[in-house]
Amino acid sequence: MSAIFQHINRQQLTIHILFWLAYIVSEYFANLMHMQPGKNLQFFSATALSLPALLLATYFIAYYAVPRFLKNNKWPVFLFWLLLSAIFIFYARLKWTELVVYSNGCHYEI
């Protein structure tokens, strides 16, 4: 197991963790005026649940799509993967937020 962590640059890892913590804080303040009083925990649950999807798509674009397609001027293929990632993030966040709302006993009837 230590062989896996041997290749991780601690400074880079710290920067990534600080970036995502800053994202969570900025997401909180951006949505603060829209939140109902007492729903902070529900908001953080929804954000925490949707964060893996956002991480996955972000690192896919940054470490796979950009070097492979954008740097080689393969714009159509890059835009395809970018659009697919955006659709994935949209639906993943929607479904995970729905999961948080239903797990808290709230539901909406149409």
C-alpha positions as a LaTeX table, in Angstrom:
\begin{tabular}{lrrr}
\hline
Residue & $x$ (\AA) & $y$ (\AA) & $z$ (\AA) \\
\hline
Met1 & 0.00 & 0.00 & 0.00 \\
Ser2 & 2.85 & 2.39 & 0.72 \\
Ala3 & 4.07 & 1.96 & $-2.87$ \\
Ile4 & 0.86 & 3.58 & $-4.10$ \\
Phe5 & 1.26 & 6.62 & $-1.86$ \\
Gln6 & 4.97 & 6.89 & $-2.62$ \\
His7 & 4.23 & 8.53 & $-5.99$ \\
Ile8 & 1.82 & 11.13 & $-4.61$ \\
Asn9 & 3.18 & 14.62 & $-4.33$ \\
Arg10 & 1.93 & 15.89 & $-0.96$ \\
Gln11 & 2.05 & 19.54 & $-2.00$ \\
Gln12 & $-0.03$ & 18.84 & $-5.10$ \\
Leu13 & $-2.49$ & 16.75 & $-3.08$ \\
Thr14 & $-2.82$ & 19.58 & $-0.53$ \\
Ile15 & $-3.53$ & 22.07 & $-3.31$ \\
His16 & $-6.23$ & 19.79 & $-4.76$ \\
Ile17 & $-7.87$ & 19.32 & $-1.34$ \\
Leu18 & $-7.79$ & 23.08 & $-0.67$ \\
Phe19 & $-9.29$ & 23.73 & $-4.12$ \\
Trp20 & $-12.23$ & 21.40 & $-3.49$ \\
Leu21 & $-12.77$ & 22.79 & 0.00 \\
Ala22 & $-12.83$ & 26.28 & $-1.51$ \\
Tyr23 & $-15.37$ & 24.99 & $-4.05$ \\
Ile24 & $-17.64$ & 23.71 & $-1.27$ \\
Val25 & $-17.38$ & 27.01 & 0.63 \\
Ser26 & $-18.07$ & 29.06 & $-2.51$ \\
Glu27 & $-21.01$ & 26.79 & $-3.39$ \\
Tyr28 & $-22.41$ & 27.37 & 0.10 \\
Phe29 & $-22.15$ & 31.17 & $-0.09$ \\
Ala30 & $-23.45$ & 31.26 & $-3.66$ \\
Asn31 & $-26.58$ & 29.39 & $-2.56$ \\
Leu32 & $-26.97$ & 30.95 & 0.88 \\
Met33 & $-29.68$ & 33.39 & $-0.18$ \\
His34 & $-31.69$ & 30.55 & $-1.75$ \\
Met35 & $-31.59$ & 28.21 & 1.26 \\
Gln36 & $-34.43$ & 27.83 & 3.66 \\
Pro37 & $-33.52$ & 28.41 & 7.31 \\
Gly38 & $-32.26$ & 25.24 & 8.97 \\
Lys39 & $-31.44$ & 23.44 & 5.71 \\
Asn40 & $-27.64$ & 23.85 & 5.94 \\
Leu41 & $-27.03$ & 20.18 & 6.74 \\
Gln42 & $-29.20$ & 19.10 & 3.81 \\
Phe43 & $-27.23$ & 21.43 & 1.54 \\
Phe44 & $-23.88$ & 20.04 & 2.70 \\
Ser45 & $-25.18$ & 16.49 & 2.29 \\
Ala46 & $-26.26$ & 17.21 & $-1.28$ \\
Thr47 & $-22.95$ & 18.90 & $-2.06$ \\
Ala48 & $-20.91$ & 16.08 & $-0.51$ \\
Leu49 & $-22.87$ & 13.43 & $-2.39$ \\
Ser50 & $-22.54$ & 15.19 & $-5.71$ \\
Leu51 & $-18.86$ & 16.00 & $-5.25$ \\
Pro52 & $-17.57$ & 12.60 & $-6.49$ \\
Ala53 & $-19.36$ & 13.08 & $-9.82$ \\
Leu54 & $-17.88$ & 16.55 & $-10.15$ \\
Leu55 & $-14.42$ & 15.27 & $-9.21$ \\
Leu56 & $-14.67$ & 12.45 & $-11.72$ \\
Ala57 & $-15.72$ & 14.70 & $-14.58$ \\
Thr58 & $-13.23$ & 17.45 & $-13.70$ \\
Tyr59 & $-10.23$ & 15.16 & $-13.51$ \\
Phe60 & $-11.37$ & 13.27 & $-16.62$ \\
Ile61 & $-11.39$ & 16.52 & $-18.58$ \\
Ala62 & $-8.17$ & 17.89 & $-17.07$ \\
Tyr63 & $-6.05$ & 14.74 & $-17.21$ \\
Tyr64 & $-7.51$ & 12.82 & $-20.15$ \\
Ala65 & $-9.50$ & 14.97 & $-22.57$ \\
Val66 & $-7.30$ & 18.08 & $-22.59$ \\
Pro67 & $-3.95$ & 16.32 & $-23.13$ \\
Arg68 & $-5.33$ & 13.80 & $-25.61$ \\
Phe69 & $-7.69$ & 15.93 & $-27.70$ \\
Leu70 & $-7.33$ & 19.67 & $-27.01$ \\
Lys71 & $-3.53$ & 19.76 & $-27.19$ \\
Asn72 & $-3.69$ & 17.87 & $-30.49$ \\
Asn73 & $-6.30$ & 20.25 & $-31.97$ \\
Lys74 & $-9.01$ & 17.59 & $-32.08$ \\
Trp75 & $-11.71$ & 20.10 & $-31.17$ \\
Pro76 & $-14.79$ & 18.12 & $-32.21$ \\
Val77 & $-13.76$ & 15.11 & $-30.14$ \\
Phe78 & $-12.82$ & 17.33 & $-27.19$ \\
Leu79 & $-16.14$ & 19.18 & $-27.34$ \\
Phe80 & $-17.97$ & 15.85 & $-27.48$ \\
Trp81 & $-16.27$ & 14.66 & $-24.25$ \\
Leu82 & $-16.82$ & 18.06 & $-22.66$ \\
Leu83 & $-20.53$ & 17.95 & $-23.49$ \\
Leu84 & $-20.81$ & 14.36 & $-22.29$ \\
Ser85 & $-19.10$ & 15.31 & $-19.02$ \\
Ala86 & $-21.44$ & 18.26 & $-18.54$ \\
Ile87 & $-24.49$ & 16.03 & $-19.09$ \\
Phe88 & $-23.06$ & 13.49 & $-16.64$ \\
Ile89 & $-22.51$ & 16.19 & $-13.99$ \\
Phe90 & $-25.99$ & 17.64 & $-14.53$ \\
Tyr91 & $-27.81$ & 14.34 & $-14.10$ \\
Ala92 & $-25.57$ & 13.03 & $-11.33$ \\
Arg93 & $-26.05$ & 16.17 & $-9.24$ \\
Leu94 & $-29.77$ & 16.13 & $-9.92$ \\
Lys95 & $-30.16$ & 12.49 & $-8.89$ \\
Trp96 & $-27.91$ & 12.76 & $-5.83$ \\
Thr97 & $-29.69$ & 15.88 & $-4.65$ \\
Glu98 & $-32.98$ & 14.03 & $-5.10$ \\
Leu99 & $-31.54$ & 11.18 & $-3.03$ \\
Val100 & $-30.64$ & 13.57 & $-0.20$ \\
Val101 & $-34.08$ & 15.19 & $-0.25$ \\
Tyr102 & $-35.88$ & 11.83 & $-0.16$ \\
Ser103 & $-33.55$ & 10.40 & 2.49 \\
Asn104 & $-34.48$ & 13.30 & 4.77 \\
Gly105 & $-38.15$ & 12.36 & 4.52 \\
Cys106 & $-39.10$ & 15.18 & 2.17 \\
His107 & $-40.80$ & 14.56 & $-1.11$ \\
Tyr108 & $-42.57$ & 16.58 & $-3.71$ \\
Glu109 & $-45.85$ & 15.63 & $-5.27$ \\
Ile110 & $-46.81$ & 16.81 & $-8.70$ \\
\hline
\end{tabular}
